[in-house]
Amino acid sequence: MAWFKRDKKSITTPTKEKKETPDGLWVKTSTGDIIESKELAKNFFVDPEGHHTRIGSLEYFDIIYDDGYYDEIHEKISAADPLEFEDKKKYTDRIKATQDKTGLVDACRTAYGKTSGKYIVVCCMDFSFIGGSMGSVVGEKIALAIDYAIKKKCPFMMISKSGGARMMEAGFSLMQMAKTSAKLTQLSQKKLPYISYLTDPTTGGVTASFAMLGDINIAEPNALIGFAGPRVIKETIGKDLPKGFQTSEFLLEKGFLDFIVDRRELKEKLEQVIRLFQN
């Protein structure tokens, strides 16, 4: 009996060739099903089960502004390192690495344009930048965006998505709570509306300041909204938490929100809210 031995290890067969699929073509839904990314995008990144996939500022701007056209404002403000903070790496190195990875300058963007024909300033947080943490840049950009809304005499909208204050800036980040709240008072004195849109997750010092100070507070379905996390609260009070605790639906029931808005209806609802204030 003759035995065949393959000498060339580089020989491949059609069944052994690896067929690679480019990254980003498919997305796993909340129930584990697989759908095309472009189909998810067409549905405003809401999967067939109604789950709102986390998106960034650019996607929100495309949803809100007419024909996706807007002017980004104050886009070049970048974080300093007042405390020369260092944990596993230097804060400056962490900022640079995150900027390179995400293409963002910091954890929020601001823009000015028309939605349903009405001018509006929108400031939107990006969770991909150090968990959407609120540092000096975030506070400054919100403050400048409010000033811009006052100058243009138009509504201001804040889209929150954050893990809370940025620990690398310590007290500097906590001061942004007072700074942004004071700026919102100036907006109110000019009788210009502030629309706060809370998305998943909105927590920590962001919830404890500007996120809950809207003339109208609205949220996406099933978003996590709270100050401390459920585990911390449970350990502190020593009791089990109610079902659905810290979800949009729970907060709506308790009176902390005015209503919940499906992302697919956001622009339409925003038009109604602006028209309500103008009347």
Secondary structure, DSSP 8 states (H G I E B T S, - for coil): --------TT---TTTS-----TTSEEE-TTS-EEEHHHHHHTTTB-TT--B----HHHHHHHHSGGG--EEESTT-----TT--BSSSBHHHHHHHHHHHH--SSSEEEEEEEETTEEEEEEEE-TTTGGG-B-HHHHHHHHHHHHHHHHHT--EEEEEEES-B-GGGTHHHHHHHHHHHHHHHHHHHTT--EEEEEEEEE-HHHHTTGGG--SEEEE-TT-BB-SS-HHHHHHHHTS---TTTTBHHHHHHTTS-SEE--GGGHHHHHHHHHHHHH-
